[in-house]
């Protein structure tokens, strides 16, 4: 049963001339004052979500993006500030790109945020997908196996910081503490000071591949799956449940998962598609080259694999695949309930802010969703109490 409603804001500015025929993604370049708008946009959206009873605002860590699509470099720092601007809303990290961090520094920052906000910051980690970002920070990405290996050791160290009073770690990439003398004795272990107040720490990660799913289950991570076609969503939900069971973590279908879609509410489906289509198309101008078209064809093949479509998807493709819910409030309610009915453990639904949609229009959509859709889900009252 859906109980909590989330929003994903990846950190785009109000983009101009959007759509397939608009400014090419690689040609976008904005001055610093425009790129800085994202902090205040996040604040304004957070305040509105707080008033309307949403559960959490998730943001995304990225770097160097003069194109204006993903302009938030530090999620824990942002979340700390947003918590001072709101009363109860939570703030999720979707995701701290672990290969660009020293895991102890990230653990320390999160512990401080957890303590001073009394648990309103949600930890999330990812492996990264922008070569311009990850490789520039000196971590592997183009070598996928090295990236996975590096990430896993970082995750092990992060978990030691959270779960052990003191620890020693020696792996391929990290040794903590360093084998040095300190005040007359040889260091054997270190203690993270302070550790988080709320233990164990829930850590979320996006579902990307079968190997990722097994790693998530092995370490007890929770899962986010966003803008996936219905077939790939179902495959992922079932694979996550099966992997968790293999590692002794039995879950209901959909348990410990956040499912996200795009959306737009209007008088009818055709009007909703017409209104959000340029924003949808702007998103895929930027994201499709990174492989983020997670739809399946009639034979169940993922787009981009041999024999399956390899083009930029249309919004109508997304609506057909239930990755986008567009239409009247009733249409959106029915779309959410059709997925909810399949997965008895699913409690969290996330609204993806289409990257080409203005902040003003998105806030209007949040109001409409809160007034016309959320009341259809009795469990959502929990988030507003």
GIRAJO-V828480 format. One record per pair of residues at least 4 apart in sequence whose C-alpha atoms are under 7 Angstrom apart, sorted by the first residue. I is the first residue (numbers start at 1). J is the second residue. Records with the same first field share a line. If there is no record, write none. Layout:
I = J / J
//
This chain:
1 = 340 / 344 / 345 / 346 / 347 / 379
2 = 340 / 346 / 347 / 348 / 349 / 377 / 379 / 380
3 = 347 / 348 / 379 / 380 / 382
4 = 55 / 347 / 348 / 349 / 380 / 383
5 = 54 / 55 / 348 / 349 / 350
6 = 54 / 55 / 56 / 57 / 349 / 350 / 351
7 = 56 / 57 / 58 / 350 / 351 / 352
8 = 57 / 58 / 59 / 350 / 351 / 352 / 353
9 = 58 / 59 / 352 / 353
10 = 59 / 60 / 70
11 = 38 / 59 / 60 / 69 / 70 / 71 / 72
12 = 38 / 68 / 69 / 70 / 71 / 355
13 = 35 / 37 / 38 / 68 / 69
14 = 358 / 359
15 = 356
17 = 22 / 23
18 = 22 / 23 / 278 / 279 / 282 / 356
19 = 278 / 279 / 281 / 282
20 = 281 / 282 / 285
23 = 27 / 28
24 = 28
25 = 67 / 285 / 286
26 = 67
28 = 67
29 = 66 / 67
30 = 34 / 35 / 66 / 67 / 68
31 = 35
32 = 36
33 = 37
35 = 68 / 71
37 = 41
38 = 42 / 71
39 = 43
40 = 44
41 = 45
42 = 46
43 = 47 / 82
44 = 48
45 = 49 / 363
46 = 50 / 57
47 = 51 / 85 / 86
48 = 52
49 = 53 / 54
50 = 54 / 86 / 87 / 88 / 89
52 = 370
53 = 383 / 384
54 = 89 / 383 / 384
55 = 89 / 90 / 383
56 = 89 / 90 / 91 / 92
57 = 90 / 91 / 92
58 = 91 / 92 / 93 / 94
59 = 75 / 92 / 93 / 94
60 = 72 / 75 / 93 / 94 / 95
61 = 72 / 73 / 74 / 75 / 95 / 96 / 97
62 = 70 / 71 / 72 / 73
63 = 71 / 73 / 133
65 = 69 / 70 / 71
69 = 355
74 = 78
75 = 79 / 93 / 96
76 = 80 / 109 / 110 / 113
77 = 81
78 = 82
79 = 83 / 91 / 121
80 = 84 / 113
81 = 85
82 = 86
83 = 117
90 = 120 / 121
91 = 120 / 121 / 122
92 = 121 / 122 / 123 / 124
93 = 122 / 123 / 124
94 = 124 / 125
95 = 124 / 125 / 126
96 = 124 / 125 / 126
97 = 125 / 126 / 127 / 128
98 = 103 / 125 / 126 / 127 / 151
99 = 127 / 134 / 139 / 151
100 = 134 / 137 / 139
101 = 106
102 = 106
103 = 107 / 154 / 157 / 158
104 = 108 / 158 / 161
105 = 109
106 = 110
107 = 111 / 158 / 161
108 = 112
109 = 113
110 = 114
111 = 115 / 194 / 195 / 196
112 = 116 / 196
113 = 117 / 121
114 = 118 / 119 / 120 / 121 / 196 / 197
115 = 119 / 196 / 197
119 = 198
123 = 202 / 203 / 204
124 = 203 / 204 / 205
125 = 204 / 205
126 = 205 / 206
127 = 151
128 = 134
130 = 134
131 = 135 / 141 / 142
132 = 136
133 = 137
134 = 138 / 139 / 140 / 141
135 = 139 / 140 / 141
140 = 146 / 147
141 = 147
143 = 147
144 = 148
145 = 149
146 = 150
147 = 151
148 = 152
149 = 153
150 = 154
151 = 155
152 = 156
153 = 157
154 = 158
155 = 159
156 = 160
157 = 161
158 = 162
159 = 163
160 = 164 / 167
161 = 192
162 = 195 / 196
165 = 191
166 = 189 / 190 / 191
167 = 189 / 190 / 191
168 = 176 / 177 / 188 / 189 / 190
169 = 175 / 176
170 = 174 / 175 / 176
171 = 175
177 = 187 / 188 / 189 / 190
179 = 187
180 = 186 / 187
181 = 185 / 186 / 187
182 = 186 / 187
203 = 221 / 222
204 = 221 / 222 / 223 / 224
205 = 221 / 222 / 223 / 224
206 = 223 / 224 / 225
207 = 212 / 213 / 223 / 224 / 225
208 = 212
209 = 213
210 = 214
211 = 215
212 = 216
213 = 217 / 240 / 243
214 = 218 / 243
215 = 219
216 = 220 / 221
217 = 221 / 243 / 244 / 247
218 = 247
222 = 256 / 257
223 = 256 / 257 / 258
224 = 257 / 258 / 259
225 = 258 / 259 / 260
226 = 259 / 260 / 261
227 = 260 / 261 / 262 / 323
228 = 232 / 233 / 294 / 295 / 323
229 = 233 / 294 / 295 / 296 / 321 / 322 / 323
230 = 234 / 321 / 322 / 323
231 = 235 / 296
232 = 236 / 294 / 295 / 296
233 = 237
234 = 238
235 = 239
236 = 240
237 = 241 / 253 / 254
238 = 242 / 253
239 = 243
240 = 244
241 = 245 / 251 / 253
242 = 246
243 = 247
244 = 248 / 249 / 250
245 = 249 / 250
251 = 255
252 = 344 / 345
253 = 343 / 344 / 345
254 = 343 / 344 / 345 / 346
255 = 345 / 346
257 = 346 / 348
258 = 348 / 349 / 350
259 = 348 / 349 / 350
260 = 349 / 350 / 351 / 352
261 = 323 / 324 / 325 / 350 / 351 / 352
262 = 323 / 324 / 325 / 351 / 352 / 353 / 354
263 = 324 / 325 / 326 / 351
264 = 272 / 276 / 325 / 326 / 327 / 365
265 = 272 / 326 / 327 / 328 / 329 / 365
266 = 271 / 272 / 327 / 328
267 = 271 / 327 / 328
268 = 272 / 327 / 328
269 = 273 / 326 / 327 / 328
270 = 274
271 = 275
272 = 276 / 326 / 327
273 = 277 / 326
276 = 280
277 = 281 / 315
278 = 282 / 356
279 = 283 / 354 / 355 / 356 / 357
280 = 284 / 315 / 354 / 356
281 = 285
282 = 286 / 355 / 356
283 = 287 / 354 / 355 / 356
284 = 288 / 312
287 = 292
288 = 292 / 293 / 312
293 = 303
294 = 302 / 303
295 = 302 / 303 / 321
296 = 300 / 301 / 302 / 303
297 = 301 / 302 / 303 / 308
301 = 305 / 308
302 = 308
303 = 308 / 309 / 310
304 = 308 / 309 / 310
313 = 317
314 = 318
315 = 319
316 = 320
317 = 321
318 = 322 / 323 / 324
319 = 323 / 324 / 325 / 326
325 = 332 / 335
326 = 332
327 = 331 / 332
328 = 332
329 = 333 / 372 / 373
330 = 334
331 = 335
332 = 336
333 = 337 / 373
334 = 338
335 = 339
336 = 340
337 = 341
339 = 343
340 = 344 / 346
357 = 361 / 362
358 = 362
359 = 363
360 = 364
361 = 365
362 = 366
363 = 367
364 = 368
365 = 369
366 = 370
367 = 371
368 = 372
369 = 373 / 374
370 = 374
371 = 375
374 = 380
381 = 385
//
